[in-house]
Amino acid sequence: MKDANCFFDTNILLYLLSGDSGQAACVEAIVSKGGIISVQVLNEFASVASRKLGMTYAEIRDYLVTIRAVCDVRPLTVETHLMGLDIAERYGFSFYDSLVVSAALLSDCTTLYSEDMQHGQKIENRMVVANPFLVDI
């Protein structure tokens, strides 16, 4: 059964492609339990994999098929957008990080795995940001 309590930011999933086997193994361990991502995460993953890592779209598709098989994917909605604006204003996150936070909150996640935000930060008194490289998973 997929873990419906955690959400993965793009930066965490990109470690699956890391040359650092320790970081890749850490991410694989948490992702293999399942979780939730948004279409935004899929889009950002494809963009970075193509632009920065030089992967072909066929290679990107192969990785994303696996990620979609393990993680539930949530759509971006107007509600996500509006909540993202509120989150950006309230917490000072970038707008795109705020959309990730919003998608996680709307999915009722209690953990958001990310390196882009402060480890241990509580958001809306119901979700905690966790950097998987700073804690024992």
Buried (B, 14 or more C-beta within 10 A) or exposed (E): EEBBBBBBBBBBBBBBBEEEEEBBEBBEEBBEBBBBBBBBBBEBBBEBBBEEEEBEEEBBEEBBEEBEEBBBBBEBBEEBEEBBEEBBEEBEBEEBBBBBBBBBBBBEBEBBBBBBBEBEBEBEEEBEBBBBBEEEE
